[in-house]
Amino acid sequence: MYNSYILTKNSINFRFNGMDCTVTADHKNFKEIRDKLLNENYKGASNLILGKRLEIQKFGGFKLNQFKQLEYDGAIIPEGLMNIIFKFKEKKLSFDPFENFWKRLRNNCSERVKNELFRFIQNCGFSITEDGCFIAYKRITHDFKDVKSKKFDNSIGKIVSMPREEVSDDSSVACAKGLHVAAYSYLANYSGDRIIEVKVDPADVVSIPTDYNDSKMRVCKYKVIKEFEMGNNPHVNIEEVVKDPVYLDDEDFSKVKNFKRIAVKTFKVKRISKGRLLLKKEIMQNFGLKKNDWVYATIAEDKIICFKKEFQDYQVKYKVDSDLNIRLSKSFLDQISENKQFKVSFEEEKIVISKL
């Protein structure tokens, strides 16, 4: 690569390995930089300007350019991915999953997906696997078929795919042809009896609709990993890179656990201060709710029935707080019982609260 420099009394301009650098006379290494350029030691001059920054930031296949951007084989890394790589470097954590993620993403033919996918993954709290894929969620029927066409088999271990050219790449259209996967927070908008975790290669993402707050996408291929245990919290910290062997071995499904459906799961919940009943984050997530959503409740047959959607005869409504909790009032609870403890269960998209 062609290297050159221009020296004046008060400044130095030089090009080294495609980088244009300018140094003024007030730089603390001005004289030493000039001397190294006069001896055609461009690398030495560059190190005096940038200090150890290039050396520090050259890890794996990534390097920092003069604009403080990360590059990989000459391609600029999106800002969100760059920042998390720097963060991992500072904390001395392995950033191999992100390098593997970028290698896969480079094979995606959509520039928009290349630029936006990592931001989408961060917003959704998806886990990135060590081989560079990510884990998303999907609702399916009780017999593991897709909800819409009921033609795709989503049994554990299956690879589901369709020709990429048949998947809509128009991000302005919310509902269009393709294989749909989503954030857990979006599943409340889907019908379906089961929830599965699916593994997606970044190269197979076709479009991210602009609606729904970046919480669903269309892909042309995914692998069904397991049925989702709804008591778990899928919104993991992005630093908690998945190390579950089920995500690392594409062929070994011996460790896959079949989880019970939430319809048979119950909780025992006690009243809190002022006689209220606290429905905690775990319950709200099982119900597919997120911050600032509303829960609409009524009383029927000595039970409190909670719904996600407003209906004509509801009696009270409660807003999900920032901690994903709601607190039912004492006066409302007392209409079914003055007990201190209640049973909370899930029945066909409803939360049912009854006395013990």
C-alpha positions in Angstrom: 0.0 0.0 0.0 1.3 3.5 -1.0 2.7 5.5 2.0 3.5 9.2 1.8 4.0 12.4 4.0 4.1 16.2 3.8 6.2 18.1 6.3 5.8 21.8 7.1 7.1 23.9 10.0 3.9 23.6 11.9 2.3 20.3 10.7 2.8 16.8 9.4 0.4 15.0 7.1 1.0 11.4 6.1 -0.7 8.3 4.8 0.1 4.9 6.3 -1.7 1.7 5.4 -4.7 3.6 4.0 -4.9 5.9 7.1 -4.6 9.7 6.8 -3.0 11.3 9.8 -2.4 15.0 10.7 -0.2 16.2 13.5 0.4 19.8 14.5 3.5 21.3 16.2 1.9 21.2 19.6 1.8 17.4 19.6 4.1 16.1 22.3 5.8 13.7 19.9 6.0 16.2 16.9 9.8 16.1 16.6 10.0 12.3 17.0 7.3 11.7 14.5 9.0 14.0 12.0 12.3 12.2 12.5 10.8 8.8 12.0 9.1 9.9 8.8 12.3 11.3 7.5 13.7 7.8 8.0 10.6 6.3 6.3 9.5 4.6 9.5 5.8 5.1 9.0 4.7 2.4 11.5 6.9 4.0 14.2 5.4 7.5 13.4 1.8 6.0 13.5 2.4 4.4 16.9 3.7 7.7 18.3 0.4 9.4 17.2 -2.0 6.7 18.3 0.0 5.5 21.2 -0.8 1.8 21.9 -4.4 2.1 20.8 -3.9 0.2 17.6 -1.9 -2.5 19.3 -4.5 -2.8 22.1 -7.5 -2.9 19.8 -6.1 -5.4 17.4 -7.7 -8.6 18.7 -8.9 -11.5 16.7 -9.7 -10.4 13.2 -10.8 -6.9 14.3 -8.8 -3.7 14.2 -9.4 0.0 14.9 -9.2 2.5 12.0 -8.3 6.2 12.2 -12.0 7.1 12.7 -12.2 4.9 15.8 -14.3 2.4 14.0 -13.8 -1.4 14.2 -13.0 -3.1 10.9 -13.0 -6.7 9.9 -11.3 -7.5 6.6 -11.9 -3.9 5.6 -15.6 -4.0 6.5 -16.9 -1.5 9.1 -18.5 -3.1 12.1 -21.9 -1.6 13.2 -21.6 0.6 16.2 -23.6 -1.5 18.6 -21.5 -4.6 17.9 -18.3 -2.5 18.1 -19.2 -1.2 21.6 -20.0 -4.6 23.0 -16.7 -5.9 21.7 -14.8 -3.1 23.4 -16.7 -3.8 26.6 -15.8 -7.5 26.5 -12.2 -6.6 25.8 -12.1 -4.3 28.8 -13.6 -6.9 31.1 -11.2 -9.6 29.7 -14.2 -11.7 28.5 -14.0 -13.8 25.3 -15.5 -12.0 22.3 -15.2 -15.1 20.1 -19.0 -15.4 19.9 -19.2 -11.9 18.4 -16.5 -12.5 15.9 -18.3 -15.7 14.9 -21.5 -13.7 14.7 -20.0 -11.1 12.4 -18.5 -13.8 10.2 -21.9 -15.3 9.7 -23.6 -11.9 9.3 -21.2 -11.0 6.5 -22.8 -13.8 4.5 -26.2 -12.1 4.6 -27.0 -10.4 1.3 -29.0 -7.6 2.9 -27.0 -4.5 3.9 -29.9 -3.3 6.1 -29.8 -6.5 8.1 -26.1 -6.3 8.4 -26.4 -2.8 9.9 -29.4 -3.4 12.1 -29.4 -7.0 13.3 -27.2 -6.6 16.3 -29.2 -3.6 17.6 -32.3 -5.7 17.2 -30.7 -8.6 19.2 -29.7 -6.2 22.0 -33.2 -4.7 22.1 -34.7 -8.2 22.4 -32.3 -9.6 24.9 -31.5 -12.5 22.6 -28.6 -14.9 23.6 -25.8 -15.2 21.2 -24.4 -18.7 20.9 -20.7 -19.4 20.9 -20.8 -20.3 17.2 -22.2 -16.9 16.3 -25.9 -17.7 16.0 -28.7 -16.4 18.2 -31.7 -17.8 20.1 -35.2 -16.5 19.3 -38.7 -17.6 20.2 -41.8 -18.7 18.4 -45.4 -19.8 19.2 -46.6 -23.1 17.6 -49.6 -25.4 17.9 -50.0 -28.2 20.4 -48.7 -30.7 17.9 -45.6 -28.6 17.0 -46.9 -27.2 13.7 -46.8 -23.5 12.6 -49.9 -21.6 13.7 -50.8 -20.1 10.3 -50.4 -22.8 7.6 -49.9 -25.8 10.0 -47.6 -27.3 7.4 -44.2 -26.8 9.0 -43.0 -29.4 11.5 -41.5 -27.6 14.5 -40.6 -30.7 16.5 -37.5 -30.5 18.7 -34.3 -30.8 16.6 -36.0 -30.1 13.2 -34.5 -27.6 10.8 -37.3 -25.5 9.3 -36.6 -23.6 6.0 -38.0 -22.1 2.9 -36.4 -20.5 -0.2 -35.0 -17.1 0.7 -36.5 -15.5 -2.4 -40.0 -16.5 -1.1 -39.5 -14.5 2.1 -40.6 -10.9 2.0 -37.7 -8.5 2.5 -39.8 -5.4 2.7 -39.3 -4.1 6.2 -42.2 -1.6 5.9 -44.7 -4.5 5.7 -45.3 -5.9 9.2 -47.1 -9.1 8.2 -45.8 -10.9 5.1 -44.6 -14.2 3.8 -41.7 -15.9 5.6 -40.7 -17.8 8.7 -41.4 -15.6 11.7 -39.4 -15.6 15.0 -39.7 -13.0 17.7 -38.6 -11.6 21.1 -40.3 -13.2 24.1 -42.0 -9.9 24.9 -43.8 -10.0 21.5 -45.3 -13.5 21.9 -48.3 -12.1 23.6 -49.3 -10.9 20.1 -49.2 -14.4 18.7 -51.7 -17.3 19.2 -50.4 -20.8 19.8 -50.3 -23.4 22.5 -46.5 -23.9 22.8 -43.4 -21.7 22.8 -40.2 -23.0 21.3 -36.6 -21.7 21.3 -35.1 -21.6 17.8 -31.5 -21.1 16.7 -31.0 -18.7 13.8 -28.0 -18.1 11.7 -27.5 -14.3 11.1 -27.0 -15.0 7.4 -30.6 -16.4 7.3 -32.3 -13.2 8.5 -34.3 -11.6 5.7 -36.1 -8.6 7.1 -36.8 -6.8 10.4 -40.2 -5.1 10.2 -40.2 -1.5 11.4 -43.5 -2.1 13.3 -43.7 -3.8 16.7 -40.7 -2.0 18.2 -38.1 -4.2 16.6 -39.4 -7.3 18.3 -40.0 -9.8 15.4 -38.3 -10.7 12.2 -38.6 -12.9 9.1 -36.0 -15.5 8.4 -35.6 -18.3 5.8 -34.2 -20.9 8.1 -34.0 -21.9 11.8 -33.4 -24.9 14.0 -35.8 -25.9 16.8 -33.8 -26.2 20.0 -36.3 -27.0 22.7 -39.7 -26.1 24.2 -39.4 -23.0 26.3 -39.7 -23.3 30.1 -41.9 -20.3 30.7 -40.7 -19.9 34.3 -37.3 -18.8 32.9 -36.4 -15.3 32.1 -35.3 -15.1 28.4 -34.2 -11.5 28.7 -30.7 -12.3 29.6 -27.8 -9.9 29.9 -26.0 -9.8 26.5 -22.8 -10.6 28.4 -24.3 -14.0 29.5 -23.3 -15.8 26.3 -25.0 -19.1 26.1 -22.9 -22.1 27.1 -25.7 -24.6 27.3 -24.4 -27.7 25.4 -27.7 -27.9 23.5 -26.7 -24.8 21.7 -23.2 -25.9 20.9 -23.8 -29.4 19.4 -26.1 -29.3 16.4 -26.6 -33.0 16.4 -26.8 -34.0 20.0 -30.3 -33.5 21.4 -29.9 -36.0 24.2 -29.8 -33.2 26.7 -32.9 -31.4 25.5 -35.4 -31.2 28.3 -39.1 -31.4 27.5 -40.9 -28.9 29.7 -44.4 -28.9 31.1 -46.8 -26.5 29.6 -47.7 -23.4 31.6 -51.4 -24.4 31.6 -50.8 -26.8 34.4 -48.5 -24.5 36.4 -49.7 -22.8 39.6 -48.3 -20.4 42.1 -49.1 -19.8 45.8 -49.1 -16.0 46.4 -49.4 -14.2 49.7 -50.8 -10.7 50.3 -48.3 -7.9 50.9 -48.7 -4.5 52.6 -52.2 -3.0 52.8 -53.7 -6.3 52.0 -52.7 -6.2 48.3 -51.7 -9.2 46.2 -48.4 -8.9 44.3 -48.2 -10.7 41.0 -44.5 -10.8 40.4 -42.3 -10.6 37.3 -42.2 -14.4 36.8 -46.0 -14.5 36.6 -46.2 -11.5 34.3 -43.6 -12.9 31.9 -45.5 -16.2 31.8 -48.5 -14.2 30.8 -46.5 -12.5 28.0 -46.7 -9.0 29.5 -44.2 -6.2 29.5 -43.7 -2.8 31.2 -46.7 -0.4 30.9 -49.1 -3.1 29.6 -52.6 -3.2 31.2 -54.2 -6.2 32.8 -58.1 -6.2 32.9 -59.8 -8.2 35.7 -63.2 -9.3 36.7 -64.8 -11.7 39.2 -66.6 -14.8 38.1 -67.6 -17.8 40.2 -65.6 -16.7 43.2 -62.4 -16.3 41.1 -60.6 -13.3 39.8 -60.0 -13.7 36.0 -57.3 -11.5 34.4 -57.1 -10.8 30.7 -54.5 -9.1 28.5 -57.0 -7.5 26.3 -59.7 -5.0 27.3 -63.3 -6.4 27.3 -66.7 -4.8 27.9 -67.5 -6.1 31.4 -64.1 -5.8 33.2 -64.3 -4.4 36.7 -60.7 -3.1 37.3 -57.5 -2.7 35.5 -53.9 -2.7 36.6 -50.8 -1.4 34.9 -47.6 -3.4 34.8 -44.9 -1.4 36.5 -41.2 -1.0 35.6 -40.3 -4.2 37.5 -43.0 -6.2 35.6 -45.2 -6.5 38.7 -48.9 -5.6 39.3 -50.6 -5.3 42.7 -54.2 -6.2 43.1 -56.1 -4.1 45.6 -57.4 -5.4 48.9 -61.0 -4.3 48.2 -61.0 -6.3 45.0 -59.5 -9.4 46.6 -61.9 -9.3 49.5 -64.8 -9.9 47.1 -63.7 -13.5 46.7 -61.9 -14.1 50.1 -60.2 -12.4 53.0 -57.5 -15.1 53.0 -53.9 -14.1 53.2 -52.9 -16.6 50.5 -54.2 -17.3 47.0 -53.6 -19.7 44.2 -52.6 -18.3 40.8 -52.8 -20.4 37.7 -52.9 -20.1 33.9 -55.9 -21.2 31.8 -56.0 -20.6 28.1 -54.6 -17.1 28.0 -56.0 -16.1 31.3 -54.6 -15.6 34.8 -57.0 -17.2 37.4 -56.8 -16.2 41.0 -58.7 -18.3 43.5 -58.7 -18.8 47.3 -56.9 -21.8 48.7 
